[in-house]
Amino acid sequence: MDHKRLHYFLALAKTLHFARASELCHISAPTLSRNIKQLEDEVGVALFSRDNRSVKLTAEGESFIDYATATLANWQRFRANVQNPEQTIYGKVSIYCSVTASYSFLHQLLEQLRLQHQHIEIKLNTGDPAVAINRVLDGHEAMAIAAKPDKLPTQIAFASIGYSSLVFIAPRIPSLLTEKLAQFGDKIDWSELEFIVPEQGFTRQRLELWWRKHSINAKIYAQVAGHEAMVSMVSLGLGIAMVPKIVLDNSPLKDRVQVISDQKEAPPGFEIGLAVLRKELPDAALNALWEIAQSLKNLNSLAP
């Protein structure tokens, strides 16, 4: 039985969505559909029931998940034992993270991975950190480097690898904004400033709680996907923003902005770590990276 088709089957069984599954498999939706049909012809039963609106596993499809998973796991073990009796781990792991996390945390993880497991392949996608955990929940990637939310979904296992505080930043270039800040001194009237905020996510939630706590009627200048872009907009004098300190420390524009504060403490920082579905941890390649993350747990702390 073609192992590729078993991979395609498991991707569709996980997502129950042809477009999403084809994206995971890096093939077109028609190619995925054709391979699933050929697999069903080979097995002799329908594995999915589908119409224009939905895709569902049949009873036979539910049973076939165990067969496909076991077959692929046995094949990986056999290949590892034949090619290297020392139990070399083979496999692929997809990871999602922000641009900042890719060089702040991922670099060290991958450095150790290459030293310990040279035959594990990595596929990396970068984007807005606000959606990192949802990317794992939806099956887009197997792992994500993410901020730990106040309420972690029960399906997610989380290995802490660092910490970041949150800081308020303003531009350094002369502008109406910097003139206002100079007039405020050590007692900032936050309601008179325009904020650049994340579109969604953990940082946005913390900021809104802080506004309510201090009765700040905030003015929003722009909503942005990604903290790196927020630093850029602040550097141009378009507003102030609250960003993770790790983003500021790694920004090429850090010298063009200034950290601002008054008697009001900034919202508390947060843990940064590796998020993965608990049910996926038995996967050998995934687990290898997970163990490396846990071994680095105390090495990357950015807490003061």
N, C-alpha and C positions, 0 to 999 in steps of 0.2 A: 504494500500500500504506500502511495506517494506521501512522504513525510511533510512535504510542503502543503498538501491539501489538509493534512491533520492540523497544521498550524493555522491555516485559513479557517477551518471549522471552529477551532477554539477561540479565535478572535471574534468570529461572528456570534458564537455562543455566549461570549462575555458581554458584547455590546448590544446584541440583538438589533443591529443597525448596519446596513450594508455600507453606507458611505463612511461611517466611523471605522468599521472593521477594515475596509479597503485602505483607509489612511494608515491604520496600524500595520498593515501588511505591505504597504508601499506598492500597491497595485491598483488598477482601476476597478470601479464597482462592477462593470460588466465581466471583467476577468475573474473577479471573486465569485460572482454569481455562476459563471460557467464551471469553475472548479468545484463549487459546492454541489452543483447538479451532477457532475461526473463522479464525485464521491458518493452521492446518494445512489447513483446507478450501480456503483461498485458494491456498496453495502446491501442494496436491494430494498431499502425502505426510505421513506422521507424523514429527514432529520430535523427539518424546519417546516412549519406551516407559515406561509406568507401571503399577504395581499398588498394592496396599494398603500395601506396605512401602517401595517405592523409586521414584525417578524417574531415568531415564537418557536421555542423548542418543542418538538413532539416528545412523547414518552420515550421513543427510541433514541431521539437526540439527547435527552437527559442521560440515558444509560451510556451513550457513545462517548460522552465527555470523559468518563473514567478510563475507557479504553484508549482514547486518543492521548490523554495525559500520561498514562502509564507507558504507552508505546514510545512516545517521544522521550520520556525520562529514561527508559531502558536503552534507547538508542544512544543517548548522550553518555550514559554510563559505559556502554559497550565501546563506543568510540574513544572515550578517555582511557579505558583500561588497555585497549589495543595499542593506542599511540603512546601512552605513558603509564606504566603500572603504578607510578607514584601518585595516582588519583588526581591528575591534572583536571581542573574544572574548565569546561567549555560552556559557552552560552552567550546570549545577548541581553543587555540591560538598557532600557531607554530611560533617560533622566530629563526632568524639566526643572529649570531654575531661572532666576533673573540674571542679567548680564553681570551685575555686581557679584552675585553668589558664584558665578562661573570662575572668577579669579580669586575670590576671597576664601571660598571653602572647597569648591570642587577640585581645584588644582591639587590640593594636598591629598584628597581622597583618591584621585586618579593616579597620582604619583605612587601611592602605596599599592594601589591595585596593579599597576604595571610591574612593580617589584615582586608581588606575590602571585599574581594570576595573569600571565601574559596572554592567555587564550580567551579571555572574556572581552567581547566587543561592546563598545558603548555607542549609543545614539543619543545625541544631546539636542534638546530644543530649549531656546531661551525666550522669555517673554515676561509679562506682567506677573510679579510675585503674588498678587492678590488672588489669582486663580490657581496657584500651584497645587493645593490639596485637592481641589475639584478636578484637576487634570488627572490625578491618580484615581480618584473615585470613579471617574467616567471611563477609565481604561485607556486614556491617550498615552500615558507613560506609566512605567512600572514604579518609578521613584520620583520624588521631587525634593528639592531643597526649599524649605518653607519656614515661615514664622509659625510658631506654635500658637494656635488660637486659644482663647479662654476656654472654649468647649471643643475638645478634640473628638471628631467622629469615632464611634466605637470600632468601625472597620479598619481604622488607621493605626498602625504602630509608628512610634516617633522616637528617633534616636537623636538626642541633643548633641550638637557639635559646636555651638557657639552662642553668643549673646550680643545684642546691640541695644544701646540706649536710643532714645528719640530726642532730637534737637530741633529748635526753631532756627531758621536761617533767613537772612535778608541780603539784598545786594550790597556791594561795596561802592559801585559807581554812583556818582552824585545824581540824585533824583529827588522828586517830591517825597518819595517814600523814606529815603535816608534823612531828609530834612525833618520829617515828622518824628522819626525815631530820635533824632538829636534833641528835639523839643521835649519829648516824653521823659528823657532821662532814665531813671531806674524804675519808673512806674508807667509802663506801656498801656496805652488805651487800645487794646486789641480790636475793639469794635470799629476803630477808625482805619484799620489796615485791611488790605485786600489779600485774601488767601489763595494760593494755588494748592489744590487738594487732589488726592488720588480719586479715581472714579469709584472705586470700591475697595473692599478688603479690610484687613486688620488695622492698618494705620489710620484709615478713614474713620473706623469705628472708635478708636482711641481718641482721635481728635474731636469728634462730635461729643463724646462723653466729657471731655475737658472743657469744651465750650459751655455745655449745660452746667457743669459744676461751678464755673466762674461767671455764669450769666452773661456770656459774651454773645452779642448779636452779630455773628460773623458775616463779612462780605466775601463772597467767593468770586474770584476773577476768572479762574479756569479750573476744569476738572481734567486730569491727565492720567493716562495708563502708564505706570512705571515711574519709580522714584528718580531715576537718572534724568529723565526729561524735566522733572520738577526742579532739580538743581539748575539745569540749563535755563529755564524760564526765570527763576529767581535771579540768576546772574545778570540777566538782561534788564533787571529793574521792574519786572512786571508784577511783582507781589512778594509776599513772604510764604514760607511753607514749613511744614514739620516733616522731617525725613529721618530714617534710621541713620545713626552716626556712621555706621559702616559704609553706607552709600556715600556720605559726604567725604569720609576719609579716602575713599578710592576714586573719587570723581576727579577728572582732569580740570574741572572748573572750581575746585575747592578754594583756590586763592581769590576767586572773584566774588565769593559770598562771605558773610560773617555770621557767627552764631549769636543770637540775641536771647535775652532772658530778663526777667524781673523777679518780683517776690513770688510770683506764681510758679510752682514747680511744673516742669514738663510732664506729660503722662509717662508712666513707667515703661521701661524697655521690654524686650521679649526674647525668648529663646529662639534660636535658629537651629533647624535640624533636618534630618532625612525622614521623609514620610513615605510609607509603603503600605499596601493592603496586607493585613495580617495573614490572610489566606494564601498570599503569594510568597511568604517567607521561606517555605520549604524548597523553593527553586534554588538550585545550587549556586548559580551565577549571582542571583539577587542576594542570596544570603552571604556570599563572600564579601560583597560591597557593604552590606549591612554590618557585618562583624568589624570591618575596617572602620566604619563610622563610629561604632561603639568604642573601639580602641582609641580613637582620637577625641573622644567626648570632652576630656578635660584640657586638651591642648590648645583649642582655638577660642577659648573664652575671651570675649572682648569687654567683659564687665570691669569696671574700675576697681 
